[in-house]
């Protein structure tokens, strides 16, 4: 599922994605295992985007949304708010880490067959530009570099609408069978 590639209106694209989830009945919460059974990682993510499955509650706390998912690729967008500030008056590094980890993890998840899951084993991040509530939407675009039976790696970049880099990251994820699947 992909959004319009025109970067001129990212804030509206995020709002539209959130409205689409809610129109489909989507609410923040945890999906029950019986609702995930038999679905590939990508199918689960698409179902969340359509509101057929609950989306993670932290998406509201962090003001971020999954916009796109494809095999080995995921795009998250966030709009930093004052509530995401550190004591120095800029967006906290944890906000960037959450945006990046979410995109990276979903890129890995999009490659997994039904009955398989993952967890982040390592996240390496570099913030190269500060952000504020005036920055506007920032996108984390993640792609899988390697998808193995037990380990997967991915990389991501956070950019603004003008293509300016704010942060980049890599991850290693542990891939495993879902117990009872």
N, C-alpha and C positions, 0 to 999 in steps of 0.2 A: 504494500500500500504506500503510495507516494503522494506528497503534497505538491502544490504548484512550485516550480523551481524559481519563480520570480522572487528575488530577495527584497523587493521594494516594500513589502508589507508583512514582515514577520510577526509582529504583535497580533495582527488580525488572523494570521494562520494559526497561531497558538490558541487564540480565543475560539476559532472555528473548530479546532481539534477537540477542545474541551467541551464545546456544545454538542459535537457529534457523539462523544462518549456519553454525556448525560442524556441525550435524546434516545440513545440505545438502552438506557436504563442503568448506565454505569455509575457506580458510586465508589468512593474509596473503601477499601476493605481487603480481606483475604479470601482468595478463591478456595473452595473446598476441593479436596483431592478428587472426588468423583467428577467434578466439572473439568478437571485437567486431564483425566485419564483418556488415553488414546489420542491426545493432541500433541503435535510437534511443538517445539519451542516457538517457531514462527507463528503457528496457528494460535497459540496462547496469546502472544503479543498482539496479533491482529484482533483477536476477540476482545482484548482490553481496550484497544483503540476504538472499537465499534460499540463499546459499552456492554458487551455481552458477558464480560467477566469484570470483577472489580479491579480497580487500578490501585497501586500502592498509595497509602495515605500520605506518605512523605512527599509525594508529588505536589500536594497542596501546600504543605509547610515550606517547601523549597521553591514554589512557584515555577514548576517545570513540567513539561509534557513530552511524551513520546510522539513524534510527528511522523516518522517514516520507519519502516522495517522492510528489509529484503534479505535474501540469503547472505549472511555474513556482513550485514550492514545495518546500522541503526542510527537514527538522528533524534536527539533530544534537544529541546529548546527550553531555556529558562530566562526569566526576566528578574534580575536582582532587585531586591527591595531593601528599604532601610532595616528591616528586621534581620537581614543577612549580613549586617556590618560587624566588623571586628572593632576592638577598642581604638584602632588607629583611624577609623572613619572611612574605611573602604570595605568592599565585599570580602568576607572571611574566606580563607583558603578552603575551608570545609565545604563551602557552597560549590566552588569549582570542582572539588574532589567528588562530591555527590553527583553533580551533572556529568562529569567524565565517567565515573564508575558505572552510572546507570546506562549511559550509551555503550560503553565497552561491554558490560555484562549482557545487554540486550543483543548486541551484535553476535556475541558468542551463543546466546540462547537461540537466536534465529537459525542456527545451523544444526540444532540438536533434534534427533528423532523423538517420537513419543517414548516416555519411560526414562528419559535421560534428563539430568539437570546439571547445574554448575554452582560453584561458589568462587568468589574472588580469593585467590591465594596471595597475589601481590599487585599493588598499584603504585606505579611510579609516575609522578606528576611534576610538571614545571609550569609555574605561573610567570608569564613574561610581560603582562600589562595589568595594571589594577583596573577594577571596575567599581561603579557606583550605581545608585538607583537611577541616575541620569543616563547610564550607558545604553539602556534599551535591551532588546532581545539578544541573547548570545546562544549560539548553536554548537553543540558537540556532535560531530560526525565521526562515527567509529566504524572501523572495518576489521574483520578477522584477518590475521596474518597467517595463523596456523591453527587448524582444528584437528586434534588427535583424539585417540580413544580416551585418554586420561587427562590430557592437558590441552589447553587452547590459549593462544595469545592474540591480542588485538591492540590496535593503536587508534588514537583519536586526537582531534584538534578542536578547540573552542575558538570560534571567530564571530565577529559582529557582521552586520549587514553589508559593511564596506569591505569585508574580507580581511580585516585586521585580526591578527592572532592575539589571543589573550592567554591561552594555556594549551598544553599538549600533554598526552599521557600514554602509557602502555600498561597492559595488564597481563597477568598469567592467571588463568582460571583452572581450577580442579574440576574435571568432568566425571560424573558418577551416575550409576543407575539409581532411580528413585525407589526407595524401599517400598515393597508391596505393589509396584507397578506391573 
